[in-house]
Amino acid sequence: MDELELLKKDWKKQEDVLPRLSYKEIYKMILKKSSSIVRWIFIISILEFLLWASLDVVFRLNGMYSNVEKVDMGLFSLIASIASYGILIYFITRFYINYKKIKATDSAKVLMENIIKTRRTVKRYIWVNISFFALAMIATMSYALMFTETFQNSSAKNQLPVWLIIVVTLLVTSVFIGVIALFYRVIYGIFTRRLKRNYGELKKLEI
């Protein structure tokens, strides 16, 4: 008899001694865990919003924003900031709605559906943020090269080759995207994996 069979035999002996949890009790435990996870996703998204807002304020107070205006990119920067804040506010709202829905769930089937929706929302949030950052970097480079007076009026001697600017921008963008993707994978990935585990436990209850 192998070790696994011995463990199973020993477990069966203890089944009568161990407390048995009802379907309702197990469901309540999973509901509580899922609600807590989604609440933390909501809280972290707010903290992320405050972080970017704080960096933006510091950026402007330190006079670094004036350098952006010097190269005629003030309006472009403003539009990009409004768009990024709009994305963050939208997903914060979605996370809050998901949290309220899960908290008020009264059946395992509905809870499973809400867990799936929350995981999808988190995945969309990650991909939208990464895509927006990549597009913003490429758009910034394109705008600077084609529309700003600083680049258009600079002499050929002082001006860097366009191909070099493109390569450097793409490299910097790739590094930043990698860092952001890693951050999201570590932070939000922990919670989505826990939600997936809860979903699996609920599925077993429904069988």
C-alpha positions as CSV (number, residue, x, y, z in Angstrom):
1,M,0.0,0.0,0.0
2,D,1.5,3.3,-1.0
3,E,1.7,6.5,1.1
4,L,-1.3,8.1,-0.7
5,E,-3.6,5.2,0.1
6,L,-2.4,5.3,3.7
7,L,-3.2,9.0,4.0
8,K,-6.6,8.4,2.5
9,K,-7.3,5.6,5.0
10,D,-6.2,7.8,7.9
11,W,-8.3,10.7,6.6
12,K,-11.4,8.4,6.5
13,K,-10.9,7.4,10.1
14,Q,-10.9,11.1,11.1
15,E,-14.0,12.1,9.1
16,D,-16.4,11.2,11.9
17,V,-14.3,13.3,14.3
18,L,-13.8,16.4,12.1
19,P,-16.7,19.0,12.0
20,R,-18.7,18.9,8.8
21,L,-19.5,22.2,7.1
22,S,-22.9,22.6,5.4
23,Y,-23.3,23.9,1.8
24,K,-24.5,27.3,3.2
25,E,-21.5,27.7,5.5
26,I,-19.0,26.9,2.8
27,Y,-20.8,29.3,0.4
28,K,-20.7,32.1,3.0
29,M,-16.9,31.5,3.5
30,I,-16.3,31.7,-0.2
31,L,-18.5,34.8,-0.5
32,K,-16.7,36.6,2.3
33,K,-13.3,35.8,0.7
34,S,-14.4,36.9,-2.7
35,S,-15.9,40.1,-1.4
36,S,-12.6,40.9,0.5
37,I,-10.5,40.2,-2.7
38,V,-12.6,42.5,-4.9
39,R,-12.6,45.2,-2.2
40,W,-8.8,45.1,-2.2
41,I,-8.7,45.4,-6.0
42,F,-10.9,48.5,-5.6
43,I,-8.6,50.0,-2.9
44,I,-5.4,49.3,-4.9
45,S,-6.9,51.0,-8.0
46,I,-7.7,54.1,-5.9
47,L,-4.1,54.1,-4.5
48,E,-2.8,53.8,-8.1
49,F,-4.9,56.7,-9.1
50,L,-3.6,58.8,-6.2
51,L,0.0,57.8,-7.1
52,W,-0.3,59.0,-10.7
53,A,-2.1,62.2,-9.6
54,S,0.6,62.9,-7.0
55,L,3.3,62.4,-9.6
56,D,1.5,64.7,-11.9
57,V,1.2,67.4,-9.3
58,V,5.0,67.1,-8.4
59,F,5.8,67.2,-12.1
60,R,4.0,70.5,-12.4
61,L,5.1,72.1,-9.2
62,N,8.8,71.4,-9.9
63,G,8.6,73.3,-13.1
64,M,9.1,70.2,-15.3
65,Y,5.9,70.9,-17.1
66,S,7.3,74.1,-18.5
67,N,9.8,72.0,-20.5
68,V,6.9,70.3,-22.1
69,E,5.4,73.7,-23.0
70,K,8.6,74.8,-24.5
71,V,8.4,72.1,-27.2
72,D,4.8,73.0,-28.0
73,M,3.4,69.9,-26.3
74,G,1.3,71.5,-23.6
75,L,-2.0,70.8,-25.2
76,F,-1.0,67.2,-26.2
77,S,0.1,66.5,-22.6
78,L,-3.2,67.9,-21.2
79,I,-5.3,65.7,-23.6
80,A,-3.2,62.6,-22.6
81,S,-3.6,63.4,-18.9
82,I,-7.4,63.8,-19.2
83,A,-7.6,60.5,-21.2
84,S,-5.5,58.6,-18.6
85,Y,-7.5,59.9,-15.7
86,G,-10.7,59.1,-17.5
87,I,-9.5,55.5,-18.0
88,L,-8.6,55.2,-14.3
89,I,-11.9,56.7,-13.1
90,Y,-13.9,54.4,-15.3
91,F,-12.2,51.2,-14.1
92,I,-12.3,52.4,-10.4
93,T,-16.1,52.8,-10.9
94,R,-16.3,49.3,-12.5
95,F,-14.3,47.7,-9.6
96,Y,-16.6,49.4,-7.1
97,I,-19.7,48.1,-8.9
98,N,-18.2,44.6,-9.0
99,Y,-17.5,44.8,-5.2
100,K,-21.1,45.9,-4.4
101,K,-22.5,43.1,-6.7
102,I,-20.4,40.4,-5.1
103,K,-21.1,41.6,-1.6
104,A,-24.9,41.4,-2.2
105,T,-24.8,38.1,-4.0
106,D,-27.3,35.5,-2.6
107,S,-26.6,32.4,-4.7
108,A,-23.5,30.4,-5.8
109,K,-24.4,30.6,-9.5
110,V,-24.6,34.4,-9.4
111,L,-21.4,34.7,-7.4
112,M,-19.6,32.5,-10.0
113,E,-20.8,34.9,-12.7
114,N,-19.7,38.0,-10.8
115,I,-16.3,36.4,-10.1
116,I,-15.8,35.8,-13.9
117,K,-16.9,39.4,-14.6
118,T,-14.5,40.8,-12.1
119,R,-11.6,38.8,-13.5
120,R,-12.4,40.1,-17.0
121,T,-12.6,43.7,-15.7
122,V,-9.2,43.4,-14.2
123,K,-7.7,41.8,-17.4
124,R,-9.2,44.6,-19.5
125,Y,-7.9,47.2,-17.1
126,I,-4.4,45.9,-17.4
127,W,-4.5,45.6,-21.2
128,V,-6.1,49.1,-21.6
129,N,-3.5,50.7,-19.4
130,I,-0.5,49.0,-21.1
131,S,-1.9,49.8,-24.6
132,F,-2.6,53.4,-23.6
133,F,0.9,53.9,-22.4
134,A,2.4,52.4,-25.5
135,L,0.2,54.5,-27.8
136,A,0.9,57.6,-25.7
137,M,4.7,57.1,-26.1
138,I,4.5,56.5,-29.8
139,A,2.1,59.5,-30.3
140,T,4.4,61.7,-28.3
141,M,7.4,60.8,-30.5
142,S,5.3,61.3,-33.7
143,Y,3.9,64.6,-32.5
144,A,7.4,65.9,-31.4
145,L,8.9,65.0,-34.8
146,M,6.2,66.3,-37.0
147,F,4.5,69.2,-35.3
148,T,6.8,70.9,-32.7
149,E,8.9,73.9,-33.7
150,T,11.9,72.7,-31.6
151,F,12.5,69.7,-33.9
152,Q,11.5,71.3,-37.1
153,N,13.7,74.4,-36.7
154,S,16.8,72.7,-35.3
155,S,19.7,72.6,-37.7
156,A,20.8,69.3,-39.3
157,K,24.1,69.4,-37.3
158,N,22.3,69.6,-33.9
159,Q,19.4,67.3,-34.7
160,L,19.6,63.6,-33.9
161,P,18.8,61.2,-36.7
162,V,15.1,60.3,-36.9
163,W,15.9,56.6,-36.9
164,L,17.9,56.9,-33.6
165,I,15.0,58.8,-31.9
166,I,12.6,56.1,-33.0
167,V,14.8,53.2,-31.8
168,V,15.5,54.9,-28.4
169,T,11.8,55.7,-28.0
170,L,10.8,52.1,-28.8
171,L,13.4,50.7,-26.4
172,V,12.3,53.0,-23.6
173,T,8.7,52.2,-24.3
174,S,9.4,48.4,-24.2
175,V,11.2,48.7,-20.9
176,F,8.4,50.8,-19.3
177,I,5.8,48.4,-20.6
178,G,7.7,45.5,-19.2
179,V,7.9,47.1,-15.7
180,I,4.2,48.1,-15.8
181,A,3.2,44.6,-16.9
182,L,5.3,43.0,-14.2
183,F,3.7,45.4,-11.6
184,Y,0.2,44.5,-12.7
185,R,1.0,40.8,-12.9
186,V,2.3,40.7,-9.3
187,I,-0.3,43.0,-7.7
188,Y,-3.5,42.2,-9.6
189,G,-2.4,38.7,-10.6
190,I,-2.4,37.6,-6.9
191,F,-6.1,38.7,-6.5
192,T,-7.3,37.2,-9.8
193,R,-5.7,33.9,-9.0
194,R,-7.4,33.8,-5.7
195,L,-10.7,34.6,-7.4
196,K,-10.1,31.8,-9.8
197,R,-9.5,29.4,-6.9
198,N,-12.8,30.6,-5.3
199,Y,-14.5,30.0,-8.6
200,G,-13.2,26.5,-8.6
201,E,-14.5,25.8,-5.1
202,L,-17.9,27.2,-6.0
203,K,-18.0,24.9,-9.1
204,K,-17.4,21.9,-6.8
205,L,-20.3,23.0,-4.6
206,E,-22.6,23.1,-7.7
207,I,-21.7,19.6,-8.8
